[in-house]
Amino acid sequence: MKYTPFQWTLAPLAAALIAVSAQLSFPLPGTDIPQTAQTIAVLLAGSLLGPVRGTIAVLLYLLAGVVGLPVYSDGASGWATLSGGSAGYFLGFVLAAALCGVLRHASKRDVLWLLSLHMLAAHLVILALGWLWLALSMGAIDAFFTGVAPFVYGGVVKSVLCALVVLAVSAIPARAFA
């Protein structure tokens, strides 16, 4: 598929949205990992931009953090953050954006329940990879109760919220973006 220059500018804009959403965080009891709005932006990037540009948006976001821009949650940056305890989640972001893009564009219908399932599947990818990475350092059980369980309900709520946003944006005529 050939993209217009405007369509290519959406990936850096989505990366910026992911960076801003990472700053919208709050602590959860029982874990040092904050609940953020990041996953909403990641899933929206994949769903709205497609698997290629959505994945590029996430990679741009990760690259911005590696080169020192304070884009990760709580203003963190650098390779140490990217490869630290959150590394599995960051990898999950890349795969989740691609998955959302593939599922949405393979589906012939934009309906709330189906989009919510797509988003939930993507959240599960993020949580599963986050859990696997954490399990290497703290064991499977502790990693589950620290890095997965506190985020399940939020993942469900954010999945439905993402689906609603995708439905709202897709209702805008394409000519509005031309």
N, C-alpha and C positions, 0 to 999 in steps of 0.2 A: 504494500500500500504506500502511495506517495503522500507525504504530508506537506502542507503549506508552511512557510516560515512562522506564521502565527501559531499553528498547531505545535511546532517544535518549541516555541517559547513557553508552552504550558508545562513542560517537564521541569524547567528551573523554577517556575512559579509554584508548582506542586512541592518541589524540594523546600522552598522557602516556607510554605504552609506547614510541612512536616516539622521544620525547625521551630516555627512559632508554636505549634501544638505541643511540642516537647516541653515547652516552658510552662504549659498549663498542667501542673502536676500537684498531687497532694499525697501525703504519706498514708499508708494503710497499716492497720495493726498487724503485727506478726511477721512483717517483712521490711527489709531495707530498700526494696525496689518500689519506687513510687508508681502510683496510678497516673497515667498521663493521657492526653488526647492524641498522642502520636499515632496509635493504631488506627484511629478514625481517619486521619490524613493519609496514612499509608494505603488503607483499603480503598479510600476514595480515589487516590491517584491511579491505582490499578484498574478500578472499575470504570472510571470516567475517561482515562487516557488510553486504556488498553494495555496489554501485557508488555509491550516493548517500551513505550514512553513512560508508563507507570513504574516499571522496573528502573528505567534510567533516572526517574525522579528520586527514587529511594537511594540509588547509588550516588547521585549528586549530593544528596543530603549527608550520606555517610562520608563521602570524600571531603565535604566542607568541614566536618568535624575532625577528620584526620589531619587536615592542614592547619588546624588550630582555631577555627571559628567556633564560638561557644554555642553550638546548635543542639547538643545533646541535652537531656533533661538536667535541670538545675544549672544550666550554663556550662556544662562540662564539654571538653573537647580532647582531641589527641588520640594517638594510637593506643595508649594504655586503657582509655575508656572503651574504645571500640573492641579491643581484644580481651577486656576484663570480664567481670561477672555477667555483663549484659550481652556478650558476644553472640550467644545463641538467639537472643531476641532480635538482635540486629540482622543476623542471617535470616531469621524468620520474616522480618520485614520485607526483605528482597523477594523471598519465595511467595509470601502472602500477596504482595502487589501483583506479581506475575499470575498467581492463581486466580485472583479476583478478575484480572483482565481476561484471562482465558475463559473462565466460567461465564462471565457476563456476555462476552462476545460470541461464545458458543451457544448460549441460550437464545432462543428466538423470542422470549417473552421477558418483559420487565414487570414482574409482579412482586409485591412486598414479601410474601412468604419465601419465594425462590431466591430473591436477592438476599434476604436475611440468612438463609441457609448458606449461600456463597460466602457471606461475610463471616458467619460463624465458623465455617471450614477454614477460612484464612486465619481467624483468631486462634483456632486450634493448632494450626501450623506454627504460629508464633510461640504459643505457649509450650508446644511439644519440643521445639528446638531450644527454647529457653531452659526448659526442664532438663533436657539432655546435657546441655552445657554445664548447668549448675550441678547436676548429678555427678559429674566427673570430680568435682572438688568437695562436695558435701554429702554425697550418697543420695540414692534415689528417693528415699522417703522424705528426708529433710528438704531436698530440692522441690519435691511436690508441694509440701506444706508451706514453703517459703516463696516459691516462684510460679506456682500454678493456682493452687486453691484460692488465694486471695483475689485472683483476677477473673475467675470464672463468671461470676454474676455481672461484673463490669463488661466482660466480653460479650455477653448476651445482649445487654442493654445497648452497647456501642454497635453491635451488629445490626440491630433493628434501626438505630439512628442512622447508620450509614446507608442502609437500604432506603430509608425515607429521603435522604439527601439525594441519592442517585435518581430516585423517581422524580423528585422535584427538578433537578437539573436536566434530566432527559425530557421533561415536558417543555423546556425552552426550545423554540424552533431553531434549527441549525443555522438559518440565515442570520440570526442574531449574532453569531460568532464569525460571520464572513467578512 
